[in-house]
Amino acid sequence: MSDYHIYCLDDRNVIVRRHHHLADDDESALEAARKFCGDYGIEIWVGTRRVARLGKDGEAIDLTNAAA
């Protein structure tokens, strides 16, 4: 099991809630994040690896070309 960090994001991408969750894999962590964050955007990390970033509509946000 790994310790995932789940962040719920508002419309300005400000963290409004955070949660640590033990999960067997990324998909299990994503499922838990969807339940925990409800209608907020989601960002999930495990260690220094970003697992996913989803908008509040549940669509993945591609950050590969985002400015730092």
Number of C-alpha atoms within 10 A of each C-alpha: 8 13 15 24 19 27 24 26 22 16 10 7 14 11 16 12 14 17 13 15 18 14 16 12 13 16 12 12 24 21 11 15 25 18 9 17 20 12 15 23 27 30 24 24 18 19 11 6 9 12 17 19 22 19 18 18 10 14 11 14 14 10 10 6 6 7 5 4
